[in-house]
């Protein structure tokens, strides 16, 4: 899995978009996000390793499309509070 950190300012909130099968992160670059919000795009799921931590964030908003929905179920299962 690759992570494209479009906005990575260590804001209090994160929007994590999990792209679909064969979807480029370009699909999500146009998104306007609120101030104090980071934007990361996950794609290319040939490996499902996720080395990032959500610990610095007060809020994490998950957006998933197509294959990204399947990936989200595996990723999020280990991060529930």
C-alpha positions in Angstrom: 0.0 0.0 0.0 1.2 3.5 -0.8 0.2 6.6 1.1 0.2 10.0 -0.7 0.1 12.6 2.1 -1.5 15.5 0.2 -1.7 17.6 3.4 0.5 16.5 6.3 0.8 19.4 8.8 0.2 17.3 12.0 -3.3 18.8 12.2 -5.8 17.6 14.9 -7.9 15.9 12.2 -7.1 13.5 9.4 -9.1 12.5 6.3 -7.9 9.1 5.1 -9.1 8.2 1.6 -8.7 4.6 0.5 -8.8 4.6 -3.3 -10.4 1.8 -5.4 -9.0 -0.8 -7.7 -6.6 0.8 -10.2 -7.6 4.3 -9.0 -5.0 7.0 -9.0 -4.6 9.3 -6.0 -5.3 12.1 -8.5 -9.0 11.3 -8.1 -9.0 12.7 -4.6 -6.5 15.7 -5.0 -9.3 18.2 -5.7 -10.9 17.6 -2.3 -11.2 20.7 -0.2 -10.7 19.9 3.4 -11.4 22.0 6.5 -8.6 24.0 8.1 -6.7 22.0 10.7 -7.2 18.8 8.7 -4.6 16.6 7.0 -5.5 14.6 3.8 -3.9 11.2 3.0 -4.7 9.0 0.1 -4.0 5.2 0.2 -3.8 3.2 -3.0 -2.0 0.3 -4.8 -2.8 -2.5 -2.4 -0.3 -5.1 -3.7 0.9 -5.2 -0.1 -1.4 -4.3 2.8 1.2 -3.0 5.2 0.3 0.2 6.9 3.1 1.7 8.9 1.4 4.9 9.9 -0.1 5.8 13.2 -3.3 7.6 14.0 -2.2 8.4 17.5 -1.4 12.2 16.9 -5.0 12.8 15.6 -8.0 13.6 17.7 -10.3 12.7 14.8 -9.8 10.4 11.8 -12.4 10.4 9.0 -12.3 7.4 6.7 -13.5 7.6 3.0 -13.3 4.4 1.0 -14.1 3.6 -2.6 -14.5 0.2 -4.3 -11.5 -2.0 -3.3 -10.7 0.6 -0.7 -13.8 -0.5 1.2 -12.4 -4.0 1.6 -9.0 -2.6 2.6 -10.7 -0.3 5.2 -12.3 -3.3 6.9 -8.9 -4.9 7.4 -7.1 -1.7 8.3 -9.6 -0.3 10.7 -10.1 -3.5 12.5 -6.8 -3.0 14.3 -7.4 0.7 15.1 -10.7 0.7 16.9 -10.8 2.5 20.2 
